[in-house]
Amino acid sequence: MSPEKTHAIEGEAPHIMVVDDDDRLRKLLRRYLSENGYRVTTAENAEDAEAKLRGLTFDLLVLDVMMPGENGVDLTRRLRERLPVPILLLTAMSEAEDRISGLESGADDYLTKPFEPRELLLRIATILRRTQAVPPPAIEAAVKIGAFEFHPARGELTQDGESVRLTHTEAQLLTLFVSRPGVTLSREELCQQAEIDSSGRAIDVQITRLRRKIEADPSSPRYICTVWGAGYALRPD
């Protein structure tokens, strides 16, 4: 039994929704993921996916980018406004800007077609591992960051008592930062600890998204600061 399959069937198997307008690929992915221990629901487009999200809970969404009607990137961006569920995008577009656009929309990972089925399993296992088995944070007390407070014990960011939605990766990054305030953390360390793809600009995209949520002026950050040539550092109040 593969490591991916072992992880998937511990306790209740993770529930994955595959959204793709290609009927053949949708059926292949359903069978392959099911054979590897996952519960799988499929949808043929964004509208179908939304209908199933209203009645079911998922541990991961696998979305095709190029779909008729609302595409996967736009669907990801809209879902991110209300759902923390991890999202893996599938696309035939391999340019760096396409990958960046997918990550900026709120996706957790991005896989280019055609892909090896085993690589899809590994990507899914990695996302589920970091979203379902997060180690406890080193500190318990809330940390004030400008008008916000971050609560490491539950990975929650609040403003005036109201919760600010974070993706799992954003919560992981903030937990790393508040555990070592004022310390410069390298891109490599952040990628390794938060399990972010270290190739390309994935970490920079995640930092930009995080800044948009806590900085008054993300283009001139006050709290999550760039240390040129070294990485990033948090300078809380």
Secondary structure, DSSP 4 states (H G I P E B T S, - for coil): --HHHHHHHSSSPPEEEEE-S-HHHHHHHHHHHHHTT-EEEEESSHHHHHHHHTT---SEEEEESS-SSS-HHHHHHHHTTT----EEEEES---HHHHHHHHHTT-SEEEESS--HHHHHHHHHHHHHHHH-PPPPS--S-EEETTEEEETTTTEEEETTEEE---HHHHHHHHHHHHSTT--B-HHHHHHHHT---STTHHHHHHHHHHHHH-SSTTS-SSEEEETTTEEEE---
